[in-house]
Protein backbone atom coordinates (compact mmCIF):
# COMPACT_ATOMS: atom_id res chain seq x y z
CA UNK A 1 0.00 0.00 0.00
CA UNK A 2 2.89 2.36 0.51
CA UNK A 3 3.70 2.34 -3.25
CA UNK A 4 3.63 5.90 -4.63
CA UNK A 5 2.80 7.77 -1.43
CA UNK A 6 5.95 6.97 0.56
CA UNK A 7 4.05 7.54 3.78
CA UNK A 8 3.84 11.35 3.60
CA UNK A 9 0.67 11.62 1.51
CA UNK A 10 2.14 13.95 -1.12
CA UNK A 11 4.23 11.69 -3.30
CA UNK A 12 7.81 12.30 -4.32
CA UNK A 13 7.62 13.02 -8.02
CA UNK A 14 9.79 16.09 -8.68
CA UNK A 15 13.23 15.42 -7.16
CA UNK A 16 11.63 14.46 -3.87
CA UNK A 17 9.57 17.65 -3.57
CA UNK A 18 6.27 16.10 -4.57
CA UNK A 19 3.32 17.97 -6.01
CA UNK A 20 3.40 20.77 -3.44
CA UNK A 21 7.09 21.41 -4.03
CA UNK A 22 6.56 21.52 -7.78
CA UNK A 23 3.73 24.06 -7.37
CA UNK A 24 5.93 26.21 -5.11
CA UNK A 25 8.81 26.19 -7.62
CA UNK A 26 6.46 27.15 -10.49
CA UNK A 27 4.89 29.91 -8.38
CA UNK A 28 8.32 31.38 -7.54
CA UNK A 29 9.31 31.39 -11.21
CA UNK A 30 6.04 33.09 -12.21
CA UNK A 31 6.41 35.72 -9.48
CA UNK A 32 9.96 36.54 -10.61
CA UNK A 33 8.82 36.89 -14.23
CA UNK A 34 5.86 39.05 -13.17
CA UNK A 35 8.09 41.33 -11.06
CA UNK A 36 10.55 41.88 -13.92
CA UNK A 37 7.89 42.67 -16.52
CA UNK A 38 6.65 46.10 -15.28
CA UNK A 39 10.18 47.49 -15.11
CA UNK A 40 10.91 46.93 -18.78
CA UNK A 41 7.49 48.13 -19.94
CA UNK A 42 7.80 51.26 -17.80
CA UNK A 43 11.11 52.18 -19.47
CA UNK A 44 9.73 51.71 -22.96
CA UNK A 45 6.60 53.64 -22.01
CA UNK A 46 8.72 56.56 -20.80
CA UNK A 47 10.78 56.43 -24.00
CA UNK A 48 7.62 56.43 -26.12
CA UNK A 49 6.31 59.43 -24.17
CA UNK A 50 9.51 61.37 -24.78
CA UNK A 51 9.35 60.55 -28.50
CA UNK A 52 5.77 61.83 -28.63
CA UNK A 53 6.81 64.97 -26.78
CA UNK A 54 9.65 65.58 -29.28
CA UNK A 55 7.25 65.16 -32.20
CA UNK A 56 4.81 67.64 -30.66
CA UNK A 57 7.63 70.18 -30.30
CA UNK A 58 8.77 69.59 -33.88
CA UNK A 59 5.20 70.04 -35.16
CA UNK A 60 4.83 73.31 -33.24
CA UNK A 61 2.07 71.96 -30.99
CA UNK A 62 3.93 72.97 -27.81
CA UNK A 63 6.49 75.63 -26.95
CA UNK A 64 10.07 74.94 -25.87
CA UNK A 65 9.24 75.99 -22.30
CA UNK A 66 6.33 73.56 -22.17
CA UNK A 67 8.53 70.84 -23.70
CA UNK A 68 11.19 71.37 -21.01
CA UNK A 69 8.60 71.33 -18.22
CA UNK A 70 6.95 68.12 -19.47
CA UNK A 71 10.29 66.39 -20.16
CA UNK A 72 11.41 67.05 -16.59
CA UNK A 73 8.16 65.54 -15.30
CA UNK A 74 8.60 62.43 -17.44
CA UNK A 75 12.20 61.93 -16.31
CA UNK A 76 11.30 61.91 -12.59
Chimera marker file (.cmm) of the C-alpha trace (Angstrom):
<marker_set name="trace">
<marker id="1" x="0.000" y="0.000" z="0.000" r="1" g="1" b="0" radius="0.5"/>
<marker id="2" x="2.888" y="2.365" z="0.514" r="1" g="1" b="0" radius="0.5"/>
<marker id="3" x="3.697" y="2.345" z="-3.249" r="1" g="1" b="0" radius="0.5"/>
<marker id="4" x="3.629" y="5.901" z="-4.626" r="1" g="1" b="0" radius="0.5"/>
<marker id="5" x="2.802" y="7.767" z="-1.434" r="1" g="1" b="0" radius="0.5"/>
<marker id="6" x="5.945" y="6.966" z="0.561" r="1" g="1" b="0" radius="0.5"/>
<marker id="7" x="4.046" y="7.544" z="3.778" r="1" g="1" b="0" radius="0.5"/>
<marker id="8" x="3.839" y="11.349" z="3.598" r="1" g="1" b="0" radius="0.5"/>
<marker id="9" x="0.673" y="11.617" z="1.514" r="1" g="1" b="0" radius="0.5"/>
<marker id="10" x="2.142" y="13.952" z="-1.116" r="1" g="1" b="0" radius="0.5"/>
<marker id="11" x="4.227" y="11.692" z="-3.299" r="1" g="1" b="0" radius="0.5"/>
<marker id="12" x="7.811" y="12.300" z="-4.321" r="1" g="1" b="0" radius="0.5"/>
<marker id="13" x="7.622" y="13.019" z="-8.021" r="1" g="1" b="0" radius="0.5"/>
<marker id="14" x="9.786" y="16.089" z="-8.684" r="1" g="1" b="0" radius="0.5"/>
<marker id="15" x="13.230" y="15.419" z="-7.159" r="1" g="1" b="0" radius="0.5"/>
<marker id="16" x="11.629" y="14.455" z="-3.871" r="1" g="1" b="0" radius="0.5"/>
<marker id="17" x="9.566" y="17.654" z="-3.571" r="1" g="1" b="0" radius="0.5"/>
<marker id="18" x="6.270" y="16.104" z="-4.575" r="1" g="1" b="0" radius="0.5"/>
<marker id="19" x="3.325" y="17.974" z="-6.015" r="1" g="1" b="0" radius="0.5"/>
<marker id="20" x="3.400" y="20.770" z="-3.440" r="1" g="1" b="0" radius="0.5"/>
<marker id="21" x="7.095" y="21.412" z="-4.035" r="1" g="1" b="0" radius="0.5"/>
<marker id="22" x="6.558" y="21.521" z="-7.782" r="1" g="1" b="0" radius="0.5"/>
<marker id="23" x="3.727" y="24.061" z="-7.367" r="1" g="1" b="0" radius="0.5"/>
<marker id="24" x="5.928" y="26.215" z="-5.114" r="1" g="1" b="0" radius="0.5"/>
<marker id="25" x="8.807" y="26.191" z="-7.624" r="1" g="1" b="0" radius="0.5"/>
<marker id="26" x="6.464" y="27.147" z="-10.494" r="1" g="1" b="0" radius="0.5"/>
<marker id="27" x="4.894" y="29.907" z="-8.375" r="1" g="1" b="0" radius="0.5"/>
<marker id="28" x="8.316" y="31.378" z="-7.538" r="1" g="1" b="0" radius="0.5"/>
<marker id="29" x="9.310" y="31.391" z="-11.208" r="1" g="1" b="0" radius="0.5"/>
<marker id="30" x="6.045" y="33.091" z="-12.212" r="1" g="1" b="0" radius="0.5"/>
<marker id="31" x="6.412" y="35.723" z="-9.484" r="1" g="1" b="0" radius="0.5"/>
<marker id="32" x="9.963" y="36.544" z="-10.608" r="1" g="1" b="0" radius="0.5"/>
<marker id="33" x="8.823" y="36.890" z="-14.227" r="1" g="1" b="0" radius="0.5"/>
<marker id="34" x="5.865" y="39.050" z="-13.172" r="1" g="1" b="0" radius="0.5"/>
<marker id="35" x="8.090" y="41.330" z="-11.064" r="1" g="1" b="0" radius="0.5"/>
<marker id="36" x="10.546" y="41.884" z="-13.916" r="1" g="1" b="0" radius="0.5"/>
<marker id="37" x="7.892" y="42.672" z="-16.525" r="1" g="1" b="0" radius="0.5"/>
<marker id="38" x="6.654" y="46.104" z="-15.284" r="1" g="1" b="0" radius="0.5"/>
<marker id="39" x="10.180" y="47.487" z="-15.106" r="1" g="1" b="0" radius="0.5"/>
<marker id="40" x="10.911" y="46.926" z="-18.775" r="1" g="1" b="0" radius="0.5"/>
<marker id="41" x="7.493" y="48.128" z="-19.945" r="1" g="1" b="0" radius="0.5"/>
<marker id="42" x="7.804" y="51.255" z="-17.803" r="1" g="1" b="0" radius="0.5"/>
<marker id="43" x="11.108" y="52.179" z="-19.465" r="1" g="1" b="0" radius="0.5"/>
<marker id="44" x="9.728" y="51.710" z="-22.959" r="1" g="1" b="0" radius="0.5"/>
<marker id="45" x="6.600" y="53.636" z="-22.010" r="1" g="1" b="0" radius="0.5"/>
<marker id="46" x="8.719" y="56.563" z="-20.798" r="1" g="1" b="0" radius="0.5"/>
<marker id="47" x="10.781" y="56.434" z="-23.996" r="1" g="1" b="0" radius="0.5"/>
<marker id="48" x="7.616" y="56.433" z="-26.121" r="1" g="1" b="0" radius="0.5"/>
<marker id="49" x="6.312" y="59.432" z="-24.169" r="1" g="1" b="0" radius="0.5"/>
<marker id="50" x="9.515" y="61.373" z="-24.780" r="1" g="1" b="0" radius="0.5"/>
<marker id="51" x="9.347" y="60.552" z="-28.496" r="1" g="1" b="0" radius="0.5"/>
<marker id="52" x="5.768" y="61.831" z="-28.631" r="1" g="1" b="0" radius="0.5"/>
<marker id="53" x="6.815" y="64.967" z="-26.781" r="1" g="1" b="0" radius="0.5"/>
<marker id="54" x="9.651" y="65.581" z="-29.279" r="1" g="1" b="0" radius="0.5"/>
<marker id="55" x="7.252" y="65.158" z="-32.200" r="1" g="1" b="0" radius="0.5"/>
<marker id="56" x="4.809" y="67.644" z="-30.660" r="1" g="1" b="0" radius="0.5"/>
<marker id="57" x="7.630" y="70.177" z="-30.295" r="1" g="1" b="0" radius="0.5"/>
<marker id="58" x="8.769" y="69.591" z="-33.877" r="1" g="1" b="0" radius="0.5"/>
<marker id="59" x="5.200" y="70.042" z="-35.158" r="1" g="1" b="0" radius="0.5"/>
<marker id="60" x="4.832" y="73.308" z="-33.240" r="1" g="1" b="0" radius="0.5"/>
<marker id="61" x="2.067" y="71.959" z="-30.991" r="1" g="1" b="0" radius="0.5"/>
<marker id="62" x="3.932" y="72.972" z="-27.812" r="1" g="1" b="0" radius="0.5"/>
<marker id="63" x="6.492" y="75.633" z="-26.945" r="1" g="1" b="0" radius="0.5"/>
<marker id="64" x="10.072" y="74.942" z="-25.867" r="1" g="1" b="0" radius="0.5"/>
<marker id="65" x="9.238" y="75.988" z="-22.299" r="1" g="1" b="0" radius="0.5"/>
<marker id="66" x="6.326" y="73.558" z="-22.173" r="1" g="1" b="0" radius="0.5"/>
<marker id="67" x="8.531" y="70.840" z="-23.698" r="1" g="1" b="0" radius="0.5"/>
<marker id="68" x="11.191" y="71.369" z="-21.008" r="1" g="1" b="0" radius="0.5"/>
<marker id="69" x="8.595" y="71.330" z="-18.223" r="1" g="1" b="0" radius="0.5"/>
<marker id="70" x="6.946" y="68.124" z="-19.474" r="1" g="1" b="0" radius="0.5"/>
<marker id="71" x="10.287" y="66.394" z="-20.161" r="1" g="1" b="0" radius="0.5"/>
<marker id="72" x="11.409" y="67.046" z="-16.589" r="1" g="1" b="0" radius="0.5"/>
<marker id="73" x="8.159" y="65.539" z="-15.301" r="1" g="1" b="0" radius="0.5"/>
<marker id="74" x="8.596" y="62.435" z="-17.438" r="1" g="1" b="0" radius="0.5"/>
<marker id="75" x="12.201" y="61.933" z="-16.313" r="1" g="1" b="0" radius="0.5"/>
<marker id="76" x="11.298" y="61.913" z="-12.591" r="1" g="1" b="0" radius="0.5"/>
<link id1="1" id2="2" r="1" g="1" b="0" radius="0.2"/>
<link id1="2" id2="3" r="1" g="1" b="0" radius="0.2"/>
<link id1="3" id2="4" r="1" g="1" b="0" radius="0.2"/>
<link id1="4" id2="5" r="1" g="1" b="0" radius="0.2"/>
<link id1="5" id2="6" r="1" g="1" b="0" radius="0.2"/>
<link id1="6" id2="7" r="1" g="1" b="0" radius="0.2"/>
<link id1="7" id2="8" r="1" g="1" b="0" radius="0.2"/>
<link id1="8" id2="9" r="1" g="1" b="0" radius="0.2"/>
<link id1="9" id2="10" r="1" g="1" b="0" radius="0.2"/>
<link id1="10" id2="11" r="1" g="1" b="0" radius="0.2"/>
<link id1="11" id2="12" r="1" g="1" b="0" radius="0.2"/>
<link id1="12" id2="13" r="1" g="1" b="0" radius="0.2"/>
<link id1="13" id2="14" r="1" g="1" b="0" radius="0.2"/>
<link id1="14" id2="15" r="1" g="1" b="0" radius="0.2"/>
<link id1="15" id2="16" r="1" g="1" b="0" radius="0.2"/>
<link id1="16" id2="17" r="1" g="1" b="0" radius="0.2"/>
<link id1="17" id2="18" r="1" g="1" b="0" radius="0.2"/>
<link id1="18" id2="19" r="1" g="1" b="0" radius="0.2"/>
<link id1="19" id2="20" r="1" g="1" b="0" radius="0.2"/>
<link id1="20" id2="21" r="1" g="1" b="0" radius="0.2"/>
<link id1="21" id2="22" r="1" g="1" b="0" radius="0.2"/>
<link id1="22" id2="23" r="1" g="1" b="0" radius="0.2"/>
<link id1="23" id2="24" r="1" g="1" b="0" radius="0.2"/>
<link id1="24" id2="25" r="1" g="1" b="0" radius="0.2"/>
<link id1="25" id2="26" r="1" g="1" b="0" radius="0.2"/>
<link id1="26" id2="27" r="1" g="1" b="0" radius="0.2"/>
<link id1="27" id2="28" r="1" g="1" b="0" radius="0.2"/>
<link id1="28" id2="29" r="1" g="1" b="0" radius="0.2"/>
<link id1="29" id2="30" r="1" g="1" b="0" radius="0.2"/>
<link id1="30" id2="31" r="1" g="1" b="0" radius="0.2"/>
<link id1="31" id2="32" r="1" g="1" b="0" radius="0.2"/>
<link id1="32" id2="33" r="1" g="1" b="0" radius="0.2"/>
<link id1="33" id2="34" r="1" g="1" b="0" radius="0.2"/>
<link id1="34" id2="35" r="1" g="1" b="0" radius="0.2"/>
<link id1="35" id2="36" r="1" g="1" b="0" radius="0.2"/>
<link id1="36" id2="37" r="1" g="1" b="0" radius="0.2"/>
<link id1="37" id2="38" r="1" g="1" b="0" radius="0.2"/>
<link id1="38" id2="39" r="1" g="1" b="0" radius="0.2"/>
<link id1="39" id2="40" r="1" g="1" b="0" radius="0.2"/>
<link id1="40" id2="41" r="1" g="1" b="0" radius="0.2"/>
<link id1="41" id2="42" r="1" g="1" b="0" radius="0.2"/>
<link id1="42" id2="43" r="1" g="1" b="0" radius="0.2"/>
<link id1="43" id2="44" r="1" g="1" b="0" radius="0.2"/>
<link id1="44" id2="45" r="1" g="1" b="0" radius="0.2"/>
<link id1="45" id2="46" r="1" g="1" b="0" radius="0.2"/>
<link id1="46" id2="47" r="1" g="1" b="0" radius="0.2"/>
<link id1="47" id2="48" r="1" g="1" b="0" radius="0.2"/>
<link id1="48" id2="49" r="1" g="1" b="0" radius="0.2"/>
<link id1="49" id2="50" r="1" g="1" b="0" radius="0.2"/>
<link id1="50" id2="51" r="1" g="1" b="0" radius="0.2"/>
<link id1="51" id2="52" r="1" g="1" b="0" radius="0.2"/>
<link id1="52" id2="53" r="1" g="1" b="0" radius="0.2"/>
<link id1="53" id2="54" r="1" g="1" b="0" radius="0.2"/>
<link id1="54" id2="55" r="1" g="1" b="0" radius="0.2"/>
<link id1="55" id2="56" r="1" g="1" b="0" radius="0.2"/>
<link id1="56" id2="57" r="1" g="1" b="0" radius="0.2"/>
<link id1="57" id2="58" r="1" g="1" b="0" radius="0.2"/>
<link id1="58" id2="59" r="1" g="1" b="0" radius="0.2"/>
<link id1="59" id2="60" r="1" g="1" b="0" radius="0.2"/>
<link id1="60" id2="61" r="1" g="1" b="0" radius="0.2"/>
<link id1="61" id2="62" r="1" g="1" b="0" radius="0.2"/>
<link id1="62" id2="63" r="1" g="1" b="0" radius="0.2"/>
<link id1="63" id2="64" r="1" g="1" b="0" radius="0.2"/>
<link id1="64" id2="65" r="1" g="1" b="0" radius="0.2"/>
<link id1="65" id2="66" r="1" g="1" b="0" radius="0.2"/>
<link id1="66" id2="67" r="1" g="1" b="0" radius="0.2"/>
<link id1="67" id2="68" r="1" g="1" b="0" radius="0.2"/>
<link id1="68" id2="69" r="1" g="1" b="0" radius="0.2"/>
<link id1="69" id2="70" r="1" g="1" b="0" radius="0.2"/>
<link id1="70" id2="71" r="1" g="1" b="0" radius="0.2"/>
<link id1="71" id2="72" r="1" g="1" b="0" radius="0.2"/>
<link id1="72" id2="73" r="1" g="1" b="0" radius="0.2"/>
<link id1="73" id2="74" r="1" g="1" b="0" radius="0.2"/>
<link id1="74" id2="75" r="1" g="1" b="0" radius="0.2"/>
<link id1="75" id2="76" r="1" g="1" b="0" radius="0.2"/>
</marker_set>
